[in-house]
């Protein structure tokens, strides 16, 4: 998703699997009434990368993050806009988050 240059030229474009869901449900920091005010929850991996968790269906988000987790929906083709606002290194899909790690923060260790 990045136009970062490497020593050998432009980075290889990132490709999504062919069967990736066309609409994503993304955990956000707090409940909002205006979707433009939604702030995605980012996680930090053990190796220091910034991760964005996305869910392929609302019931999966609820099962993996809890019923009270704020969220917003985003068409897959708009994922680049989210990256442009705050770059992330990796996207994880339908990841279960243990209850003790569910508190929304802008950068939580994953």
C-alpha positions, -999 to +999 in steps of 0.1 A: +000+000+000+030+022+001+050+040-026+081+037-005+113+034-025+138+006-018+175+005-028+164-013-060+135+010-069+097+012-061+085-013-035+066-043-048+029-034-047+010-053-020-016-076-033-047-088-014-060-124-017-085-128-045-112-138-020-106-108+004-139-094+017-152-064-002-163-046+030-144-045+063-154-039+099-127-020+117-124-016+155-123+021+165-112+040+196-147+052+207-183+053+197-191+082+174-221+095+156-202+109+126-182+082+108-156+108+097-147+111+134-139+074+138-103+066+147-091+031+140-075+010+167-039+001+158-019-026+175+018-030+179+032-065+171+059-081+192+085-072+166+074-035+166+053-033+135+020-013+134-009-036+128-045-029+117-071-055+127-100-058+103-130-082+103-149-097+074-183-096+091-198-078+120-206-110+139-169-119+136-159-086+150-182-091+180-170-126+186-133-116+184-134-082+201-166-082+222-201-069+218-191-034+231-163-028+207-169+004+187-164-001+150-168+015+116-174+000+082-151+006+052-152-007+016-120-025+008-111-001-019-110+027+007-084+009+028-057+030+011-073+062+026-069+048+061-032+040+053-027+075+040-039+090+072-018+067+094+004+041+078+004+006+091+028-023+084+004-052+083-033-060+082-047-090+102-082-103+094-106-119+119-081-121+148-094-130+182-083-106+209-084-119+245-107-100+268-078-085+289-064-070+257-096-055+243-094-020+257-093+003+227-061+024+225-044+040+196-013+017+199-017-014+219+008-042+221-005-072+201 
